[in-house]
C-alpha cells in the first residue's frame, strides 16, 4: 500500500516489521575465531568493530572460561523452541519462525518492542524452562553475552529471513536486499 507520495507505508513505521534475532550458547564462538566476531561497544573504541581472526586471542578466551562450552542436545533444543514460542504467545508477539540449533537459536519475530528487549526475553524464558526441566544446572550459564539483531523493514526481508532460518543453516550468511 502506498501513501500520498508513492512511498510504501511500512517505510514510515517506527518499529520494523520484524526482527531476525540470533543468540549463541556459551563458549561456542569466541573472539578471534576464524568466523570473525564483533567488539563490544565501548566509548573508547574507534574505527571498526570487527575483530579479525586471531588464534592466540581465541585460545586466551577459551582458557579463561569458567565452564565448558554449551551444546544443546535434541531435548534441550525442543525446550528452547517451546520457550521461544511461549514468550511470543504470552507477550503477543508474532512469531514467523524459529530454529534452535545445537549452538545457537534464530527467531524471526514481529514485536512492539525493540530487538534487545525481545532477545533478552527469549534468552530468559529459555533459560528458565531449561532449569525447570532439570536440563541445566541452577548456576550454569547457557547463553553467550549479547545477541545479533537484524531489522526487517520490508515484507520480502521477513520472507528472506524465514527462508534463511529454516533452510540455510550451513555457511550461508543472511543478506538483505538493497
Residue frames as qw, qx, qy, qz and C-alpha x, y, z in Angstrom:
[[0.000, 0.890, 0.456, 0.000, 0.00, 0.00, 0.00],
 [0.451, 0.277, 0.014, 0.848, 1.34, 3.42, -0.96],
 [0.133, -0.638, -0.400, 0.644, 0.95, 6.74, 0.83],
 [0.326, 0.886, 0.228, -0.239, 0.04, 10.07, -0.84],
 [0.029, 0.833, -0.449, -0.321, 3.66, 10.46, -2.03],
 [0.804, 0.415, -0.392, -0.165, 4.05, 6.99, -3.52],
 [0.089, 0.474, -0.819, 0.310, 6.10, 5.51, -0.67],
 [0.628, -0.241, -0.734, -0.092, 5.22, 2.18, 0.82],
 [0.503, -0.746, -0.042, -0.434, 3.60, 2.70, 4.22],
 [0.893, -0.371, -0.139, 0.215, 5.89, 0.33, 6.10],
 [0.586, 0.368, -0.154, 0.705, 8.83, 2.64, 5.34],
 [0.142, -0.637, 0.122, -0.748, 7.39, 5.10, 7.87],
 [0.797, -0.476, -0.367, -0.062, 6.95, 2.63, 10.71],
 [0.280, -0.824, 0.410, -0.272, 8.63, 3.50, 13.98],
 [0.623, -0.342, 0.704, -0.020, 9.35, -0.20, 14.57],
 [0.186, 0.312, -0.795, -0.486, 10.43, -2.62, 11.87],
 [0.778, -0.041, -0.349, -0.521, 8.02, -5.27, 10.58],
 [0.960, -0.264, -0.094, 0.020, 10.04, -7.96, 12.32],
 [0.148, -0.796, 0.587, -0.021, 13.47, -8.79, 13.69],
 [0.881, 0.172, -0.429, 0.099, 15.84, -11.64, 12.97],
 [0.456, -0.745, 0.413, -0.257, 17.21, -12.43, 16.42],
 [0.847, 0.193, -0.470, 0.156, 20.14, -14.80, 16.88],
 [0.389, -0.754, 0.449, -0.280, 21.77, -15.76, 20.16],
 [0.639, 0.364, -0.672, 0.087, 24.53, -18.26, 20.78],
 [0.855, -0.472, -0.212, 0.039, 25.23, -20.74, 23.50],
 [0.388, -0.864, 0.313, 0.067, 28.02, -20.02, 25.95],
 [0.492, -0.554, 0.611, 0.279, 31.56, -20.56, 24.72],
 [0.753, 0.300, 0.561, 0.168, 30.80, -21.68, 21.17],
 [0.505, 0.706, 0.173, 0.465, 32.04, -18.59, 19.29],
 [0.547, -0.639, -0.094, 0.532, 34.96, -16.81, 20.90],
 [0.169, 0.943, -0.170, -0.231, 36.70, -13.58, 19.91],
 [0.142, -0.611, 0.715, 0.308, 39.47, -14.34, 17.42],
 [0.705, 0.204, 0.678, -0.052, 37.50, -17.23, 15.88],
 [0.285, -0.044, 0.647, 0.706, 38.01, -17.76, 12.14],
 [0.107, 0.676, 0.695, 0.223, 34.34, -16.80, 11.60],
 [0.102, 0.436, -0.016, 0.894, 35.13, -13.32, 12.94],
 [0.319, -0.615, -0.655, 0.303, 33.48, -11.51, 15.81],
 [0.014, 0.801, 0.180, 0.571, 32.30, -8.09, 16.85],
 [0.312, 0.113, -0.504, 0.798, 33.94, -5.94, 19.51],
 [0.218, -0.700, -0.634, 0.247, 31.71, -4.89, 22.38],
 [0.109, 0.840, 0.162, 0.505, 30.69, -1.24, 22.28],
 [0.562, -0.502, -0.252, 0.607, 32.96, 0.94, 24.34],
 [0.091, 0.973, 0.101, -0.184, 33.24, 4.68, 24.35],
 [0.307, -0.703, 0.488, 0.417, 36.99, 4.36, 23.74],
 [0.670, 0.189, 0.649, 0.307, 36.54, 2.16, 20.62],
 [0.240, 0.695, -0.220, -0.641, 37.47, 3.88, 17.40],
 [0.247, 0.390, -0.749, -0.475, 37.14, 2.53, 13.87],
 [0.621, -0.001, -0.685, -0.381, 36.00, -0.98, 13.01],
 [0.687, -0.372, 0.385, -0.491, 34.03, -3.08, 15.44],
 [0.949, 0.198, -0.227, -0.096, 35.07, -6.25, 13.59],
 [0.496, -0.635, 0.590, 0.054, 37.70, -8.42, 15.29],
 [0.601, 0.515, -0.562, -0.239, 39.87, -10.25, 12.78],
 [0.953, -0.070, -0.291, 0.047, 40.99, -13.85, 13.05],
 [0.008, -0.711, 0.568, -0.414, 43.37, -14.11, 15.98],
 [0.812, -0.094, -0.577, -0.008, 44.13, -17.65, 17.14],
 [0.369, 0.076, -0.623, 0.686, 46.13, -16.58, 20.24],
 [0.341, -0.176, 0.198, -0.902, 43.18, -14.38, 21.31],
 [0.791, -0.133, -0.370, -0.469, 40.76, -17.26, 20.76],
 [0.702, -0.011, -0.655, 0.280, 42.97, -19.59, 22.82],
 [0.112, 0.134, -0.495, 0.851, 43.27, -17.00, 25.60],
 [0.557, -0.185, -0.024, -0.809, 39.49, -16.52, 25.63],
 [0.828, -0.093, -0.507, -0.221, 38.97, -20.30, 25.81],
 [0.540, 0.063, -0.658, 0.521, 41.49, -20.69, 28.64],
 [0.070, -0.145, 0.380, -0.911, 39.67, -18.02, 30.65],
 [0.616, -0.293, -0.403, -0.610, 36.27, -19.72, 30.51],
 [0.353, -0.354, 0.661, -0.559, 34.96, -20.86, 33.89],
 [0.723, 0.122, 0.627, -0.264, 32.93, -23.72, 32.37],
 [0.382, 0.007, 0.764, 0.520, 32.92, -25.72, 29.15],
 [0.267, 0.066, -0.380, -0.883, 31.06, -24.58, 26.02],
 [0.534, 0.233, 0.636, -0.505, 27.34, -25.38, 26.00],
 [0.240, 0.074, -0.745, -0.618, 25.93, -27.51, 23.18],
 [0.640, 0.025, 0.315, -0.700, 22.20, -28.17, 23.28],
 [0.188, 0.014, 0.971, 0.146, 21.05, -31.76, 22.83],
 [0.172, -0.324, -0.694, -0.619, 17.79, -32.54, 20.99],
 [0.337, -0.652, -0.667, 0.128, 15.65, -32.40, 24.16],
 [0.274, -0.530, -0.167, 0.785, 17.17, -29.08, 25.23],
 [0.042, -0.005, 0.464, 0.885, 16.59, -27.72, 21.72],
 [0.238, -0.517, -0.736, -0.366, 12.90, -28.68, 21.90],
 [0.352, -0.668, -0.497, 0.427, 12.56, -26.98, 25.30],
 [0.200, -0.366, 0.097, 0.904, 14.18, -23.78, 23.98],
 [0.068, -0.227, -0.647, -0.725, 11.94, -23.86, 20.90],
 [0.313, -0.629, -0.708, -0.074, 8.88, -24.23, 23.12],
 [0.341, -0.591, -0.309, 0.662, 10.05, -21.41, 25.41],
 [0.107, -0.132, 0.312, 0.935, 10.50, -19.04, 22.46],
 [0.214, -0.409, -0.699, -0.546, 7.01, -19.89, 21.23],
 [0.378, -0.633, -0.628, 0.249, 5.65, -19.37, 24.75],
 [0.247, -0.453, -0.128, 0.847, 7.19, -15.92, 25.24],
 [0.043, -0.058, -0.481, -0.874, 5.80, -14.84, 21.85],
 [0.321, -0.516, -0.736, -0.298, 2.33, -16.09, 22.78],
 [0.395, -0.610, -0.510, 0.460, 2.33, -14.57, 26.27],
 [0.196, -0.501, 0.001, 0.843, 3.63, -11.19, 25.07],
 [0.537, 0.711, 0.398, -0.218, 1.51, -11.25, 21.92],
 [0.033, -0.607, 0.557, 0.566, 4.44, -11.14, 19.51],
 [0.862, 0.423, 0.000, -0.278, 4.01, -12.65, 16.05],
 [0.508, -0.438, 0.693, 0.265, 6.48, -15.47, 15.63],
 [0.631, 0.562, -0.319, -0.429, 7.18, -16.00, 11.93],
 [0.927, 0.125, -0.351, 0.048, 9.56, -18.87, 12.58],
 [0.454, -0.741, 0.481, -0.115, 12.16, -20.26, 14.95],
 [0.882, 0.268, -0.373, 0.105, 15.07, -22.66, 14.57],
 [0.527, -0.743, 0.400, -0.103, 17.05, -23.84, 17.58],
 [0.736, 0.457, -0.484, 0.120, 20.39, -25.40, 16.73],
 [0.829, -0.264, -0.368, 0.329, 22.96, -27.06, 19.00],
 [0.522, -0.193, -0.178, 0.811, 24.96, -23.84, 19.47],
 [0.055, 0.097, -0.013, -0.994, 22.52, -21.02, 18.61],
 [0.248, 0.585, 0.754, -0.164, 18.88, -20.08, 18.12],
 [0.023, 0.091, 0.355, 0.930, 17.22, -17.96, 15.43],
 [0.157, 0.615, 0.702, -0.322, 13.85, -16.26, 15.72],
 [0.035, 0.248, 0.375, 0.893, 12.03, -14.15, 13.15],
 [0.173, -0.585, -0.718, 0.336, 9.55, -12.21, 15.25],
 [0.029, -0.604, -0.208, -0.768, 7.33, -9.15, 14.99],
 [0.460, -0.500, -0.582, 0.446, 7.11, -7.34, 18.31],
 [0.041, -0.908, -0.178, -0.376, 6.04, -3.96, 19.66],
 [0.556, -0.781, 0.188, 0.214, 9.34, -3.57, 21.46],
 [0.223, 0.804, -0.530, -0.152, 12.97, -3.20, 20.48],
 [0.844, 0.246, -0.476, -0.029, 15.06, -6.19, 19.44],
 [0.201, 0.410, -0.721, 0.522, 17.32, -6.04, 22.51],
 [0.527, -0.177, 0.482, -0.678, 14.37, -6.42, 24.89],
 [0.895, 0.171, -0.143, -0.385, 12.91, -9.17, 22.70],
 [0.662, 0.373, -0.627, 0.170, 16.19, -11.12, 22.60],
 [0.054, -0.353, 0.701, -0.617, 16.66, -10.77, 26.36],
 [0.727, -0.067, 0.281, -0.622, 13.14, -12.16, 26.91],
 [0.880, 0.262, -0.342, -0.198, 13.76, -15.11, 24.60],
 [0.450, 0.390, -0.709, 0.376, 17.01, -15.96, 26.39],
 [0.276, -0.291, 0.595, -0.697, 15.48, -15.56, 29.87],
 [0.843, 0.012, 0.096, -0.529, 12.41, -17.70, 29.15],
 [0.814, 0.326, -0.480, -0.028, 14.60, -20.38, 27.54],
 [0.234, 0.391, -0.734, 0.504, 16.98, -20.48, 30.49],
 [0.515, -0.207, 0.455, -0.696, 14.10, -20.66, 32.97],
 [0.908, 0.113, -0.064, -0.399, 12.47, -23.56, 31.13],
 [0.664, 0.379, -0.622, 0.170, 15.76, -25.47, 30.81],
 [0.009, -0.332, 0.710, -0.621, 16.25, -25.13, 34.59],
 [0.687, -0.091, 0.276, -0.665, 12.65, -26.11, 35.38],
 [0.929, 0.201, -0.218, -0.220, 13.11, -29.30, 33.34],
 [0.742, -0.533, 0.384, 0.134, 16.40, -30.06, 35.10],
 [0.837, 0.480, 0.110, 0.241, 18.29, -29.89, 31.80],
 [0.418, 0.591, -0.304, 0.620, 20.92, -27.44, 33.05],
 [0.500, -0.281, -0.570, 0.588, 22.39, -26.77, 36.46],
 [0.146, -0.888, -0.410, 0.145, 20.92, -23.91, 38.51],
 [0.260, -0.816, 0.163, 0.490, 24.14, -21.90, 38.19],
 [0.609, 0.081, 0.565, 0.551, 25.08, -22.91, 34.63],
 [0.176, 0.616, -0.136, -0.756, 25.48, -20.14, 32.10],
 [0.690, 0.382, 0.613, 0.051, 23.66, -21.17, 28.92],
 [0.491, 0.812, 0.256, 0.184, 23.94, -18.17, 26.60],
 [0.546, 0.093, 0.015, 0.833, 26.82, -16.04, 25.42],
 [0.050, -0.609, -0.243, 0.754, 26.64, -12.34, 26.19],
 [0.168, 0.413, -0.310, -0.840, 24.83, -10.28, 23.59],
 [0.603, 0.437, 0.664, -0.068, 22.83, -11.19, 20.53],
 [0.152, -0.016, 0.527, 0.836, 22.58, -10.43, 16.85],
 [0.330, 0.636, 0.575, -0.395, 19.56, -8.50, 15.67],
 [0.177, 0.085, 0.555, 0.809, 18.58, -7.59, 12.15],
 [0.351, 0.450, 0.311, -0.760, 15.81, -5.11, 11.45],
 [0.255, 0.256, 0.833, 0.419, 13.42, -6.40, 8.78],
 [0.169, 0.366, 0.121, -0.907, 11.64, -3.39, 7.28],
 [0.513, 0.269, -0.406, -0.707, 10.06, -4.92, 4.18],
 [0.903, -0.003, 0.233, -0.360, 7.85, -7.98, 3.69],
 [0.833, 0.442, -0.328, 0.054, 10.44, -9.51, 1.34],
 [0.124, 0.586, -0.670, 0.438, 13.08, -9.12, 4.09],
 [0.659, -0.255, 0.511, -0.490, 10.85, -11.05, 6.51],
 [0.946, 0.257, 0.002, -0.196, 10.35, -13.78, 3.90],
 [0.587, 0.584, -0.510, 0.232, 14.11, -13.95, 3.24],
 [0.190, -0.521, 0.670, -0.493, 14.85, -14.19, 6.97],
 [0.842, -0.081, 0.359, -0.394, 12.36, -17.04, 7.42],
 [0.880, 0.427, -0.208, -0.023, 13.89, -18.86, 4.46],
 [0.297, 0.629, -0.614, 0.373, 17.37, -18.37, 5.94],
 [0.469, -0.406, 0.594, -0.512, 16.29, -19.58, 9.39],
 [0.896, 0.055, 0.297, -0.327, 14.61, -22.68, 8.02],
 [0.919, 0.374, 0.107, 0.062, 16.82, -23.73, 5.11],
 [0.535, 0.707, -0.273, 0.373, 20.22, -22.02, 5.20],
 [0.627, -0.752, 0.190, -0.070, 21.95, -23.11, 8.35],
 [0.882, 0.113, 0.027, 0.456, 25.20, -24.01, 6.64],
 [0.502, -0.232, 0.042, 0.832, 27.78, -21.41, 5.65],
 [0.129, 0.623, 0.454, 0.624, 25.23, -19.06, 4.04],
 [0.151, -0.229, -0.367, 0.889, 25.13, -15.59, 5.59],
 [0.162, 0.761, 0.619, -0.105, 21.82, -13.75, 5.75],
 [0.227, -0.060, 0.219, 0.947, 21.75, -10.72, 3.42],
 [0.293, 0.698, 0.459, -0.464, 19.06, -8.09, 2.99],
 [0.491, 0.566, 0.428, 0.505, 18.27, -6.77, -0.49],
 [0.234, -0.349, -0.074, 0.905, 19.38, -3.20, -1.02]]
